[in-house]
């Protein structure tokens, strides 16, 4: 069971390291135009079955997803199109 405890701890540290890396990436790109913030998706690692049930094995990083709003993207695209139309009309 000792190796299992170390594996659970290693999984947790790896997940936390991935989270910190993603957070620093978000901070570094905070002023970049059109940058979409990212988030680490975590899930339970596959548990180990025993005679009395299951024993958890920690956490796994599933993916890093981009936080994105279709509504806001549509609004920006529409406003840019309207701006281009009005600039052409002005000229």
C-alpha positions, 0 to 999 in steps of 0.5 A, a space after each residue: 500500500 505504501 507505493 500506492 500512497 506515493 503514486 497518489 501523491 505523485 498524481 496530485 503533485 503532477 496535477 498541481 504542477 499542470 495547474 500552475 503552468 496553465 495559470 502562469 500561461 494565462 497570466 503571461 497572455 492576459 494582455 494578448 488580443 484574442 487570447 482565450 483563457 485556459 483551464 485544467 480539467 481534472 478527473 478521478 483516477 481509476 480506482 482499485 477494486 478490493 474485497 470491501 469496495 474500491 480504493 481511490 488512486 488520486 487524480 488525473 489531468 484529463 485535458 486543458 480546455 479553452 474558455 470560450 463564449 460563442 455568444 461573445 465571439 458572435 457579438 465581436 464578429 458582428 460589431 467588426 462587420 458593422 464597423 467595416 461597413 460604416 468605415 466603407 460608407 464614410 470613405 
